[in-house]
């Protein structure tokens, strides 16, 4: 009988599931990992719910980095961010393969293995989304000097991009909110950052903007308009480079009123919404 370990749909949850599945000593062929939220259950399977344990997750991640290298650690972290029903078990199979090889660093190169191939595909999807978000994310200065940004990506990439901004904006207080997952990354000036699952409201409406923020937003929109060449306007090409889903929280796509979301209420962009 196969034992299915049901874990939280997060990096820490999946790594805890890997720890518990390995520690069960049931044999790698007799265990399977699955994330929460899947309604379909298989016959002749025993299901065990795994409670997320940060200490166990950190142990697994350290082992992966030490035995399989940085590339494997990155692949596991990025693949866990994608919404895929098979990712947890694929990550487990990749780790099992890596720890069984004389040189664990070669595991990520064995793309003929279905589990390794799936992890690599998911890694690329999450990496591509994170790289684009680094350029599309827009911070706004709130009253009190806090920098605030909102996003709603299809993948859970907030923990993947937060270290970038913690390095670039080390001396700033900032908050990045993932509105789709009720998650936020909070950074204190000169300190470290942390994740919170608090259901934060739109802080722009509560705290208000800094005195000069709207002026800078108007200047930025004016700059974007001034460098545009109307004769070379190509909305479909623009969508390829900058998909519509990024635009509701981007300053340059807001009208001069500066009201969040007003871009989508402008009839001039009906053709873009439908295409």
HUNORHU-V56344 format. One line per field, one symbol per residue. phi: phi as a letter, one per 30 degrees, with the letter a starting at -180 (. if undefined). burial: b if it has 24 or more other ideal C-beta (glycine too) atoms within 12 Angstrom, else e. A space follows every 10 residues. Layout:
# HUNORHU-V56344
phi = ???
burial = ???
This chain:
# HUNORHU-V56344
phi = .dcccccdda dddddddddd ddddhdjddc bacbddjddd ccdhbccbdc ddbddddddd ddddddccjd ddeddddddd dcdbdcdddd dddddedddc decdddddcd dddedddded ddededdddd dddeccdbcb dcejiddbbb abddcdcedd ceddddddcd ccdbbcccdd chbbccbcei cccbcbcddd dddddcdidd ecdddddddd ddddddddce dcdbeddddd dbeddddecc edccdddide idedcdddcd ddddd
burial = ebbbbbbbbb bbbbbbbbbb bbeeeeebee bbbbbeeeee eeeeeeebeb ebeeebbeeb bebbbebbee bbbbbbbbbb bbbbebbbbb bbbbbbbbbe eeebeebbeb eeeebbbbbb ebbebbbebb ebbbebbbbb bbeeebbbbb bbbebbbbbb bbebbbeebe ebbbbbbbbe bebbbbbeee eebebeeeeb eebbeeeebe eebbeebeeb beeeeeeeee eeeeeeeeee eeebebbbbb bbbbeeebeb eebeeeeeee eeeee
